[in-house]
Amino acid sequence: MPKTYLMIPGPTPVPNDVLREMSREMINHRGPEFSKLIAEATELLKKVFKTNNDCFILTASGTGAMEASVVNFFSPGDKVVVGVCGVFGERYAQICSAYGLNVVRIKPSLGKGIEVNDLEKVLEENPETKGVFLTHNETSTGVTLNLKELAPIVKRRGLLLLIDAVSSLGAIDLPTDELNIDVVVSASQKALETPPGIGMITVSPLAWEYYEKAKLPRFYWDLKKAKKSLEKGATPFTPAIPQIFALRKSLENILSKGLENNFKKHIMLGNAVRKGITSLEIFKLLADEKYASNTVTAVIPLPEINPDEMRKKLRQEFGVVLAGGQGELEGKIFRIGHLGYIEPSDILVTLSSIEIILERMGYNDLRGKAVRSAEKVFLEG
Ligand SMILES: *Cc1c(COP(=O)(O)O)cnc(C)c1O
């Protein structure tokens, strides 16, 4: 296989020491080695979630963890408010609808986030609301919400607050306990530098109170089963053991480098990508500056540039893999993932490759511009 630069917002590249963990020989998932593994991985994960709440590792992609956050805490007909800033917010709304919840969407235009006033207004108009679902980092548009402002609006009313942090956990600060967030879901394959296959979820005491009253059907996702098993050092069903070995290693790596340093790295990568891309003057950023994500950047090209064609050339000539648009943005944008095991060198290769492809497409006066802008960000540190 040619050398690949996987610059998509998940799955993301996995460091070699983490990959090697997956080639360990198999163990009994009801034996002492696994008990130690699951206990250690869960404790490390709590540090990344910044929580003392219960935390469970699920054998699922992120969507499975999202579904778990719906079926454990609600009853048919419950009213919930869902922030829909793109495809993943819409997915939360659809999971809620599939289970018969009464969904009220807050849907800003694409590239915008949710404002305190919008949320306040919807909650005032819907006083019977039981819970609020928000996507911390909307991966389809590159929009990050300001949870420090939004969380208190929900918590002041005593409602359950549930956050999708699949493409932010570990890369963008999410102080779960400080903000009183009841339920946070994430997944292994984005900023956590681990292959796909596991989801995770945190559960606050208030969420457990909701659990006791919730009437939605649940079996595989029943978190009381997970809690009882974890107390005995196990999981209710056969877990993805190789991924948990890998996760433990990657969490050790991230925490030993320092979580706050990792946030800083992502701020720098996000800045470099945005400065680099906009310096070319033929691209626009989809997300408003105030919501700009430090893990993924969605880019709108001039109408005469087909983003999917451009991505194909980048992949074929340089092995640089970018993501396309999702949902109504399909064929209209491209997205650069800059999360997890991505370093400044990867950004420089990506921007340089884009410049060369653009020059081949006839844009002759761009060479060096994006790289230079990114270099400036890296030099400033
Ligand atoms: C990737 C992602 C998900 C989950 O996707 P899976 O493919 O099920 O892992 C959910 N929410 C966001 C914001 C994501 O980026």
The ligand as a MOL file (V3000), in Angstrom:
LIG
                    3D

  0  0  0     0  0            999 V3000
M  V30 BEGIN CTAB
M  V30 COUNTS 15 15 0 0 0
M  V30 BEGIN ATOM
M  V30 1 C -18.2170 9.8450 14.3730 0
M  V30 2 C -19.2790 10.4970 15.1550 0
M  V30 3 C -20.3360 9.7780 15.7420 0
M  V30 4 C -20.4880 8.2970 15.7400 0
M  V30 5 O -20.2180 7.6560 14.6190 0
M  V30 6 P -19.9340 6.0810 14.6000 0
M  V30 7 O -19.6600 5.8710 13.1600 0
M  V30 8 O -21.1630 5.4030 15.0690 0
M  V30 9 O -18.7760 5.8170 15.5080 0
M  V30 10 C -21.2650 10.4660 16.4970 0
M  V30 11 N -21.1810 11.7750 16.6700 0
M  V30 12 C -20.1820 12.5020 16.1540 0
M  V30 13 C -20.1340 13.9670 16.4380 0
M  V30 14 C -19.2040 11.8900 15.3750 0
M  V30 15 O -18.2090 12.6150 14.8610 0
M  V30 END ATOM
M  V30 BEGIN BOND
M  V30 1 1 1 2
M  V30 2 1 2 3
M  V30 3 2 2 14
M  V30 4 1 3 4
M  V30 5 2 3 10
M  V30 6 1 4 5
M  V30 7 1 5 6
M  V30 8 2 6 7
M  V30 9 1 6 8
M  V30 10 1 6 9
M  V30 11 1 10 11
M  V30 12 2 11 12
M  V30 13 1 12 13
M  V30 14 1 12 14
M  V30 15 1 14 15
M  V30 END BOND
M  V30 END CTAB
M  END
